[in-house]
Amino acid sequence: MFSRTVLSSCKRAPKACLLRGLATEASAASAAPEVAQVDAALSKKAARPILHTGIILNRSPIITRTPTAFEKAYYAYQARIHRALHNPFPYDFYFKQGAPLESLFNIEERRRERKAFGAPFGMQTGETSEAEKLAEATMREEEEAMPRVHEADINSDLKNLHRRGQRNLYLLLQKQENGLAVWRFPQGSVDKGELLHHAATRGLEVECGDNMDTWIVSRNPIGVFHPPSPANAVTAETDVVFFYKAHIMAGQVRPNRTRAQDFAWLTKGEIKTRVDEDYWLGIKDMLSDF
């Protein structure tokens, strides 16, 4: 019935039937690229990213930061106020009269007084009395302060954990990537069904050895990095790196020579000069400025 109606209508208006057929073919042709685009999008969406875990291994500062001139002036002012308003120390209760410890305390007390308020009235700044000279002669066994600049800083030893004691240091490994020597944080792959923080611990041990006592701060990553795909990539798979923060408590790195050629403990500013721009933009906010 339907075909007979269509044939009868085509007999009455053959031009209309021809235009309708051309429009159907044109719509089918225009829909073909859209279908291809949808199929391509679905195929890209179906491709799962390749997961990796990275460790930002941190050596925290081991000495306090050197105060600025303003901080020194502020602390000195507060010390003078505290010393001027504090109650006298009852040294006669704690020391036996005439004992060596009492004399030692009195010498130290005079030093603190002079440091806070200057020389006594009628005496020059660098001048000392005979009694003070005689008393200080008995204090030759004083402990000297350790230098704030380590030998590793003088020799530019980037592998020494004692360098740059006032700053945070981070472990970087030199690896081969696409035929080029690059600096990266310790990184490893994630096995199927493996938890991310377990993969991070395993990857650190594989690349840096088991000669370190480390502590991963949390089971949650502190950042995610999406490395750019190579220009000659033939697959739609992408890499995703989840970074975990860890601290080194003792020991030293012994890198796996099959995975890393060299290592260095670097500050944030030194890391910027060694990594490429894409990697730096992805990790810079995970590092401490001090």
C-alpha positions, 0 to 999 in steps of 0.5 A: 500500500505504501509503495503504491502511494509513493509511486503514484505521487512520484508519477504526479510530481517527478521533480519533487521526488528527485529533489527529495532523494537528493536531499536525503543523499546530501544529509547522509553525506554530511552526517558521515563526518559527524559520525566519524568524529563521535567515533574518534571521541569515543575511542579517545575516551575509552583509552585509559591513562597510564598511571605513575607515582612520583616521590618528592623526597624532602630533607628539612632544614637542619639549622635555623634560618639566619635572621635579617637585620630587622629581626635581629633589632626586634629580638634585641629590643624585646630582650632589653625590655624583658631584662629591664622588667624581670625580677632579680634572679635569686642566685644566693638560693641556687649557688653556694656563696664563694663557689666557682659556679657562683663566680661563673654565673656572675661573669655571664650575668655581667656579659648579658647586662653589657650586651643588653644595655651597653658598658657601665657609666664612665666606661668605654664600650670596648673597655673591661675592668681588671676584675672582668679580665681576671674572671674571663681568664678562668673561662677558656674552656667555653664551647665554640659555636659551630659554623653555619656554612658546611664544607659541602657548601664550600666544595659545591657537593650536591650529593651531601645531605648537610649542604644548605642547612637552612633550606629545604632540599629535594632529591632529583635523579638524572635519567634518560628520556627519549634519548636525552638526559633529564632530571626528574623526581623518583618515579615508578609505575603502578601495577594492576590493583596496586594502591598508589601509596604502595606503588610510590613506596615500591618505586622509591626503593627500586630507584633509590635503594633500601639504604634510606629511612624514609617516611611518606607523609600521607596516603593522599597525593599532594599533586598531579602532573600530566606530562606532554605527549611526544610529537611522534606519539601513535597512540592516544594513551596519556601518562599521569603522575601522582606525586607523594611527599616524603621525608628522609630521616637517615641514610643516603641514596644509592641509585639503581644505575639501570634507571638513574645515572646520577642524583643531587639534593637541590633547593627549589631555585636549583631545581628550576635551572635543571628541569625543562619548562613543562616539568617545572610548571607542573611541580613548582607549587608542590615545593617550599620556597625556603 
